């Protein structure tokens, strides 16, 4: 398999341990690299490391600093930071197991493939993968990657184990502060029922290959067109939808568009709404 592993070490579950290696599950070079250049000469722009006074500094002379509350700086040398060794530096201990569905989507950060490190690890690896698949659980622990201790979840993927780094509480905003009143709003049952019908009408098997990065494709077309000295064939922006005034009517028309116009349940749900409108 191409590429070097990001991490190698032991996975520990109680008294069970087995060696694994991690490899990124993301493709490299998936974006189109654009460089900053001078318009006249085409020469690449280089960004220099300079101090506030404009003095250029060699990379080897750059250290880290923390601004303390007393307006003083605490200087940290690279070797001092590297000297920090954590229990998760060489091992991943899965301390608890939770339902995969119980991990909020905003927690997920970056995916990795987990591979057994050596033939001796393959059997227990397969056992753990099968157990996580059958239970629908994910193991939660901490692992040190790129000098940082990451919260992570190990779960069953298609054909093997996956590791997802997760965001800590301190990295996330509290959703109740962002959506303060949504949970208190009283919803009309007719609206919810029609919305559920619309969702069911559009429900399919997951096929993410059907989606393409249209910006990536358009940017590549622009580059090719400039190379060929032709006009680029770029997609047109989507027409802005009409402003919704009557949500119930919009839901009904959406269902009709999806072939749900003859639904007995939909007509039954719409009758109370017509009575309320007639009584105004």
N, C-alpha and C positions, 0 to 999 in steps of 0.2 A: 504494500500500500504506500502511495506517495506521501511525502511529508513526514516531518519528525513529530513525535508525540508532544503535546503541550505539557503533559504531566504523567509521571509513572509512580505508582505506590500501591499500598495495600488498602483494600476496602474491608472494613471491620463491621460485622453485625454480631454483637454480643461476643461469643467465643469463636465465631466463624470468621475467617479472613482469607482473602485471595488477591493476587496481584493483578492490576489492570493498568492500562494506559489510556489517556484521553487524546482525542483528535478533534479538531474543530469540525462542526457539522455545517459550516458556512463556506461557500466558495470564495476563493480569492480572485481578485480581478473582476468581480461581477459588475463594477461600475466603470464608466469610461473616464480615464484619467485626463484631466485638463490642467494645463500649467499656466502660470502667470508669465507673460512675456511683454517686452517692450513693443508697442505697436509699430514703431519705425524700423527697428533693427531685427526684431524677432528674437532677441536674446532673452534667455531665461532670467527671471527676477530671483535674486537670492536675498533671503531675509537674514540679517545679521543679529547676533546677540549683543545688544548694547545696554548700558546702564541708563538711568534717568538723565545723567549728564551728557550722554552721547558717546561714552567710552566703549569701544568694542572689547568684548570679553571672550577668551577662549573657552570652549565647552568644558575643558578639564577644570576650569576655575569656577564653574557654576555649582553652587551648593543650594540646599533647601533652607527655608527659614519660616518660622511660625510667628505670627504677630500676636503677642501675649496681651492680656487685658491691661497691663500697666504700660502700654505703648513701647514695650521693649521687644526686640526680635530674639528668638531662640534659634540659633544656627544648628543645622544637622548635616553632618558629612555623609556622603553616599555609603561609606563603609559602616557607619553607625546604623543607618536604616537597614542595610543588608544583614546586620548582626542579629536582627530580631528573628528568632526561631519560635514557631508555634507548634502545638501538637498536630495541627493539620498540615504541616509542611511536607511530611512524607506519608501521611495516611489519611484516609477518609473514614471517619466513624459515623455510621448511620444510627443516630440516637433514638429516633422515633419514626413511626410510619403513619402517614395520613392518607385520606382519600385524595386521589389525583384531582377530582372535581372540586375539592375544598381549597386548592391553591388558587388564589385570585389571579386573574390574567395580568394585572399590573405588576405582579411579583416577577414574572419571567423576564430574563435579560438576555442570555446567550446559550445556545445549545452546543453540546459536545457528544461525540460518539464515545462509548465506553467499550474497550476491547479487552478480552482476557490476555494477560501477559504470560504467554507460554502454555504448552499443552496441558500441564498439570492443573491449570486454573480453569480449563474449558468446562469440565463437568459441573463444578460448583457454580460457575458463571451461568450455565444453562439452567440449573436448578433455581437460582435466584431470579433469573429472567422469567421463568415459568410461574414462579410463586407471585411475583409482582403483577404479571399479566392476569392471573386468576383472581387475585385479591383486589385489583384496581387501586392498589396503594402505591405510594412513593416514599422512599426513604429520605429523611431530612438530616442534613449534617453540614459540616463546614470543611472547606478545602482551600489551600493556599495556592493561588495562581497569579503569576506575574507580580509577585511581591505583595499581594493583597489577599487577605482571608475572605473568601466568598461564602455566603450562605448558598446552599445548593440542594437540589432534589434529584435523586436517582430514580428513574422510572422505566418501565418497559416500553421500548419502541418496536417498530416493525422489524423483527429479525434480530434484535439485540438490545442491550441496555443503553439508555441515554442519560446524560447528566445535564441539567439546566441550572445555570447560576441564577440565583434569586436576589431580589433587592431587599435590603434590611429595612426595618421600620423607619429608621432615621432618614432614609432616602425617599420615602413616600409621603405625599401630602395626605391628610385625612379627608377622605371623600365626603364625610358629613359636613365639613366646612365648605366644600365646593358645591354640594347639592343639599343645602339646608332644609328645603321645603318639599322636595319631591316625595318623600315617604309620607308626608302628611296630607298630600292632595287626595281628595276623594274622587275616584274614577267612576265613570259611567259604565255599567256592565255591558251595555250594547256596544260601546266603543271597543272594549277589550275583546269581546267575543268576535267581532268582525276583524280586528287586527290579528287575532290568533288564526282565523280562517285564511287570511291573506298570507301569513307566514307559512301555514301548512301547504297552501297552494304552491308556494315557491320553494318548498323543502326538497332537497336532492341529496344524493350521496356526495360526500366531500370530494371535490376534484380541483385542487389548487393549481394544477397544470393549465387549467383553462384561463387563468389570469396571467397577463403579461405586464411587464414594466413598460408602459407606453411612453413615459418620458425618456427612458433609456433608448427605446427604439427610435423615437423622434429625433433625439440628439445624434444618434448614429446616422440616421437618414440625412440630417443637416450636414454632417461632416462629409458623407459620401457625395452629396450634391455639390458641395463646394469644391471637392476634388475633381468632379466631372464637369464643373462649370455649367450646371443646370439648376433649374428652379427646384427646390425641395418639395416633396409631396408630404406635407405635414397634416396631421389630423386636425379637424375643426373642433373648437370648444363646444361642449354640450350646451344645448339651449336651456336657459334658466327656466325651471318649472314655474307654473302659475302659482300665485299666492293662494294658499288654501284658506277659504272662508268657512266652509261647512265641512268639518272633518268627517262626519258620518257619510255625507255624499261622496267625498273623496275615497273613503274606504270601500263604499259600494261599487263605485266606478272602477276601482282597482281590482276588485274581485271579478267584476264583469269582464275586464280585460284579460284576466287569467282563466276565464271559462267557468266562473263560479256563479253566473247570473241565475241559474235555475235551482240554486240551493234552497231547500225547504227551510233549513235551519237559519239561513241568512234572512229570509223573509219573516220568519217568526221573530227574529231578534230585532227587526226594523220596525215592527208594528208599534211598540210602546213609544218609540221616538216620534212617529207621525202623530200619535195622540197628544204628546206633550207640545208639539209645535202648533197643533190645531187649537189648543187651549189657551195660547198666548193672546 
